[in-house]
Amino acid sequence: MLAQRRYEDARRLAVESRGILSESLPEDSWQVAAAMNVEGAALAGTGQFKDAEQLLLASRAALGQAPIPDLAEKGRLRLLQLYTEWGKPDEANKYRSGS
């Protein structure tokens, strides 16, 4: 849905998924973080940069613990995209090199 720019649909499903996951997993689990990250990306897509930033940053550490390496990389790229679109090049540069 994110790739199709269906941001509201992606956000709605991410919020729903996060709620369901939070019922049985700790808030700092990578699964909850993955749903939070998708929600942040969807908010960024609609220009809600400040709210998106909070979710993307909050999910970053847990994504690094995921057994799926692509999740941490997606999280990094979403922060890079957020700051680029938000017009914050100094912040974007922090995520440009894969750090």
PyMOL CGO cylinders between C-alpha atoms (Angstrom):
from pymol import cmd
from pymol.cgo import CYLINDER

trace = [
    CYLINDER, 0.00, 0.00, 0.00, 2.90, 2.35, 0.70, 0.3, 1, 1, 1, 1, 1, 1,
    CYLINDER, 2.90, 2.35, 0.70, 4.37, 1.66, -2.73, 0.3, 1, 1, 1, 1, 1, 1,
    CYLINDER, 4.37, 1.66, -2.73, 0.97, 2.42, -4.26, 0.3, 1, 1, 1, 1, 1, 1,
    CYLINDER, 0.97, 2.42, -4.26, 0.77, 5.65, -2.24, 0.3, 1, 1, 1, 1, 1, 1,
    CYLINDER, 0.77, 5.65, -2.24, -2.34, 4.42, -0.47, 0.3, 1, 1, 1, 1, 1, 1,
    CYLINDER, -2.34, 4.42, -0.47, -1.14, 6.06, 2.72, 0.3, 1, 1, 1, 1, 1, 1,
    CYLINDER, -1.14, 6.06, 2.72, -4.41, 6.20, 4.61, 0.3, 1, 1, 1, 1, 1, 1,
    CYLINDER, -4.41, 6.20, 4.61, -5.08, 2.51, 3.96, 0.3, 1, 1, 1, 1, 1, 1,
    CYLINDER, -5.08, 2.51, 3.96, -1.53, 1.61, 5.00, 0.3, 1, 1, 1, 1, 1, 1,
    CYLINDER, -1.53, 1.61, 5.00, -1.82, 3.69, 8.15, 0.3, 1, 1, 1, 1, 1, 1,
    CYLINDER, -1.82, 3.69, 8.15, -5.17, 2.19, 9.11, 0.3, 1, 1, 1, 1, 1, 1,
    CYLINDER, -5.17, 2.19, 9.11, -3.87, -1.37, 8.75, 0.3, 1, 1, 1, 1, 1, 1,
    CYLINDER, -3.87, -1.37, 8.75, -0.63, -0.56, 10.57, 0.3, 1, 1, 1, 1, 1, 1,
    CYLINDER, -0.63, -0.56, 10.57, -2.54, 0.91, 13.52, 0.3, 1, 1, 1, 1, 1, 1,
    CYLINDER, -2.54, 0.91, 13.52, -4.82, -2.13, 13.60, 0.3, 1, 1, 1, 1, 1, 1,
    CYLINDER, -4.82, -2.13, 13.60, -1.86, -4.52, 13.37, 0.3, 1, 1, 1, 1, 1, 1,
    CYLINDER, -1.86, -4.52, 13.37, 0.03, -2.68, 16.07, 0.3, 1, 1, 1, 1, 1, 1,
    CYLINDER, 0.03, -2.68, 16.07, -2.97, -2.92, 18.40, 0.3, 1, 1, 1, 1, 1, 1,
    CYLINDER, -2.97, -2.92, 18.40, -3.36, -6.64, 17.84, 0.3, 1, 1, 1, 1, 1, 1,
    CYLINDER, -3.36, -6.64, 17.84, 0.38, -7.31, 18.25, 0.3, 1, 1, 1, 1, 1, 1,
    CYLINDER, 0.38, -7.31, 18.25, 0.56, -5.19, 21.40, 0.3, 1, 1, 1, 1, 1, 1,
    CYLINDER, 0.56, -5.19, 21.40, -2.00, -7.44, 23.07, 0.3, 1, 1, 1, 1, 1, 1,
    CYLINDER, -2.00, -7.44, 23.07, 0.38, -10.40, 23.08, 0.3, 1, 1, 1, 1, 1, 1,
    CYLINDER, 0.38, -10.40, 23.08, 3.88, -8.96, 22.59, 0.3, 1, 1, 1, 1, 1, 1,
    CYLINDER, 3.88, -8.96, 22.59, 5.96, -6.40, 24.48, 0.3, 1, 1, 1, 1, 1, 1,
    CYLINDER, 5.96, -6.40, 24.48, 5.79, -2.84, 23.15, 0.3, 1, 1, 1, 1, 1, 1,
    CYLINDER, 5.79, -2.84, 23.15, 9.52, -2.98, 22.34, 0.3, 1, 1, 1, 1, 1, 1,
    CYLINDER, 9.52, -2.98, 22.34, 9.23, -6.14, 20.20, 0.3, 1, 1, 1, 1, 1, 1,
    CYLINDER, 9.23, -6.14, 20.20, 10.41, -5.93, 16.62, 0.3, 1, 1, 1, 1, 1, 1,
    CYLINDER, 10.41, -5.93, 16.62, 6.95, -6.98, 15.39, 0.3, 1, 1, 1, 1, 1, 1,
    CYLINDER, 6.95, -6.98, 15.39, 5.25, -4.04, 17.09, 0.3, 1, 1, 1, 1, 1, 1,
    CYLINDER, 5.25, -4.04, 17.09, 8.07, -1.80, 15.86, 0.3, 1, 1, 1, 1, 1, 1,
    CYLINDER, 8.07, -1.80, 15.86, 7.54, -2.98, 12.28, 0.3, 1, 1, 1, 1, 1, 1,
    CYLINDER, 7.54, -2.98, 12.28, 3.86, -1.97, 12.42, 0.3, 1, 1, 1, 1, 1, 1,
    CYLINDER, 3.86, -1.97, 12.42, 4.84, 1.34, 14.04, 0.3, 1, 1, 1, 1, 1, 1,
    CYLINDER, 4.84, 1.34, 14.04, 7.38, 1.94, 11.27, 0.3, 1, 1, 1, 1, 1, 1,
    CYLINDER, 7.38, 1.94, 11.27, 4.80, 1.38, 8.54, 0.3, 1, 1, 1, 1, 1, 1,
    CYLINDER, 4.80, 1.38, 8.54, 2.47, 3.77, 10.33, 0.3, 1, 1, 1, 1, 1, 1,
    CYLINDER, 2.47, 3.77, 10.33, 5.26, 6.35, 10.42, 0.3, 1, 1, 1, 1, 1, 1,
    CYLINDER, 5.26, 6.35, 10.42, 5.99, 5.89, 6.73, 0.3, 1, 1, 1, 1, 1, 1,
    CYLINDER, 5.99, 5.89, 6.73, 2.30, 6.34, 5.92, 0.3, 1, 1, 1, 1, 1, 1,
    CYLINDER, 2.30, 6.34, 5.92, 2.16, 9.55, 7.96, 0.3, 1, 1, 1, 1, 1, 1,
    CYLINDER, 2.16, 9.55, 7.96, 5.24, 10.83, 6.17, 0.3, 1, 1, 1, 1, 1, 1,
    CYLINDER, 5.24, 10.83, 6.17, 3.52, 10.11, 2.87, 0.3, 1, 1, 1, 1, 1, 1,
    CYLINDER, 3.52, 10.11, 2.87, 0.68, 12.42, 3.85, 0.3, 1, 1, 1, 1, 1, 1,
    CYLINDER, 0.68, 12.42, 3.85, 3.05, 15.18, 4.97, 0.3, 1, 1, 1, 1, 1, 1,
    CYLINDER, 3.05, 15.18, 4.97, 2.57, 14.64, 8.71, 0.3, 1, 1, 1, 1, 1, 1,
    CYLINDER, 2.57, 14.64, 8.71, 6.31, 14.79, 9.23, 0.3, 1, 1, 1, 1, 1, 1,
    CYLINDER, 6.31, 14.79, 9.23, 6.49, 15.46, 12.96, 0.3, 1, 1, 1, 1, 1, 1,
    CYLINDER, 6.49, 15.46, 12.96, 4.20, 12.56, 13.87, 0.3, 1, 1, 1, 1, 1, 1,
    CYLINDER, 4.20, 12.56, 13.87, 6.00, 10.34, 11.36, 0.3, 1, 1, 1, 1, 1, 1,
    CYLINDER, 6.00, 10.34, 11.36, 9.37, 11.24, 12.84, 0.3, 1, 1, 1, 1, 1, 1,
    CYLINDER, 9.37, 11.24, 12.84, 8.28, 10.17, 16.33, 0.3, 1, 1, 1, 1, 1, 1,
    CYLINDER, 8.28, 10.17, 16.33, 7.14, 6.76, 15.14, 0.3, 1, 1, 1, 1, 1, 1,
    CYLINDER, 7.14, 6.76, 15.14, 10.07, 6.13, 12.82, 0.3, 1, 1, 1, 1, 1, 1,
    CYLINDER, 10.07, 6.13, 12.82, 12.63, 7.04, 15.49, 0.3, 1, 1, 1, 1, 1, 1,
    CYLINDER, 12.63, 7.04, 15.49, 10.81, 5.08, 18.21, 0.3, 1, 1, 1, 1, 1, 1,
    CYLINDER, 10.81, 5.08, 18.21, 10.76, 1.93, 16.08, 0.3, 1, 1, 1, 1, 1, 1,
    CYLINDER, 10.76, 1.93, 16.08, 14.40, 2.09, 14.95, 0.3, 1, 1, 1, 1, 1, 1,
    CYLINDER, 14.40, 2.09, 14.95, 16.11, 0.26, 17.83, 0.3, 1, 1, 1, 1, 1, 1,
    CYLINDER, 16.11, 0.26, 17.83, 13.66, -2.65, 17.88, 0.3, 1, 1, 1, 1, 1, 1,
    CYLINDER, 13.66, -2.65, 17.88, 13.90, -3.07, 14.11, 0.3, 1, 1, 1, 1, 1, 1,
    CYLINDER, 13.90, -3.07, 14.11, 17.63, -3.54, 14.54, 0.3, 1, 1, 1, 1, 1, 1,
    CYLINDER, 17.63, -3.54, 14.54, 16.85, -6.60, 16.68, 0.3, 1, 1, 1, 1, 1, 1,
    CYLINDER, 16.85, -6.60, 16.68, 14.58, -8.19, 14.06, 0.3, 1, 1, 1, 1, 1, 1,
    CYLINDER, 14.58, -8.19, 14.06, 15.63, -11.54, 12.56, 0.3, 1, 1, 1, 1, 1, 1,
    CYLINDER, 15.63, -11.54, 12.56, 14.77, -10.02, 9.17, 0.3, 1, 1, 1, 1, 1, 1,
    CYLINDER, 14.77, -10.02, 9.17, 17.68, -7.75, 8.15, 0.3, 1, 1, 1, 1, 1, 1,
    CYLINDER, 17.68, -7.75, 8.15, 15.61, -5.85, 5.60, 0.3, 1, 1, 1, 1, 1, 1,
    CYLINDER, 15.61, -5.85, 5.60, 13.46, -4.34, 8.34, 0.3, 1, 1, 1, 1, 1, 1,
    CYLINDER, 13.46, -4.34, 8.34, 16.29, -2.30, 9.85, 0.3, 1, 1, 1, 1, 1, 1,
    CYLINDER, 16.29, -2.30, 9.85, 17.32, -1.14, 6.38, 0.3, 1, 1, 1, 1, 1, 1,
    CYLINDER, 17.32, -1.14, 6.38, 13.76, -0.12, 5.52, 0.3, 1, 1, 1, 1, 1, 1,
    CYLINDER, 13.76, -0.12, 5.52, 13.62, 1.82, 8.76, 0.3, 1, 1, 1, 1, 1, 1,
    CYLINDER, 13.62, 1.82, 8.76, 16.82, 3.66, 7.86, 0.3, 1, 1, 1, 1, 1, 1,
    CYLINDER, 16.82, 3.66, 7.86, 15.62, 4.44, 4.36, 0.3, 1, 1, 1, 1, 1, 1,
    CYLINDER, 15.62, 4.44, 4.36, 12.28, 5.68, 5.65, 0.3, 1, 1, 1, 1, 1, 1,
    CYLINDER, 12.28, 5.68, 5.65, 14.06, 8.13, 7.96, 0.3, 1, 1, 1, 1, 1, 1,
    CYLINDER, 14.06, 8.13, 7.96, 16.25, 9.27, 5.07, 0.3, 1, 1, 1, 1, 1, 1,
    CYLINDER, 16.25, 9.27, 5.07, 13.18, 9.82, 2.91, 0.3, 1, 1, 1, 1, 1, 1,
    CYLINDER, 13.18, 9.82, 2.91, 11.31, 11.58, 5.71, 0.3, 1, 1, 1, 1, 1, 1,
    CYLINDER, 11.31, 11.58, 5.71, 14.06, 14.11, 6.35, 0.3, 1, 1, 1, 1, 1, 1,
    CYLINDER, 14.06, 14.11, 6.35, 14.69, 14.62, 2.64, 0.3, 1, 1, 1, 1, 1, 1,
    CYLINDER, 14.69, 14.62, 2.64, 11.03, 15.36, 1.93, 0.3, 1, 1, 1, 1, 1, 1,
    CYLINDER, 11.03, 15.36, 1.93, 10.75, 17.47, 5.09, 0.3, 1, 1, 1, 1, 1, 1,
    CYLINDER, 10.75, 17.47, 5.09, 13.63, 19.65, 3.90, 0.3, 1, 1, 1, 1, 1, 1,
    CYLINDER, 13.63, 19.65, 3.90, 16.02, 18.69, 6.71, 0.3, 1, 1, 1, 1, 1, 1,
    CYLINDER, 16.02, 18.69, 6.71, 19.22, 17.77, 4.84, 0.3, 1, 1, 1, 1, 1, 1,
    CYLINDER, 19.22, 17.77, 4.84, 21.43, 17.63, 7.95, 0.3, 1, 1, 1, 1, 1, 1,
    CYLINDER, 21.43, 17.63, 7.95, 19.13, 15.07, 9.53, 0.3, 1, 1, 1, 1, 1, 1,
    CYLINDER, 19.13, 15.07, 9.53, 18.83, 13.16, 6.23, 0.3, 1, 1, 1, 1, 1, 1,
    CYLINDER, 18.83, 13.16, 6.23, 22.62, 12.88, 5.99, 0.3, 1, 1, 1, 1, 1, 1,
    CYLINDER, 22.62, 12.88, 5.99, 22.70, 10.98, 9.28, 0.3, 1, 1, 1, 1, 1, 1,
    CYLINDER, 22.70, 10.98, 9.28, 20.84, 8.14, 7.53, 0.3, 1, 1, 1, 1, 1, 1,
    CYLINDER, 20.84, 8.14, 7.53, 22.38, 8.41, 4.08, 0.3, 1, 1, 1, 1, 1, 1,
    CYLINDER, 22.38, 8.41, 4.08, 25.37, 6.10, 4.56, 0.3, 1, 1, 1, 1, 1, 1,
    CYLINDER, 25.37, 6.10, 4.56, 23.61, 3.15, 6.14, 0.3, 1, 1, 1, 1, 1, 1,
    CYLINDER, 23.61, 3.15, 6.14, 24.55, 4.02, 9.69, 0.3, 1, 1, 1, 1, 1, 1,
]
cmd.load_cgo(trace, "trace")
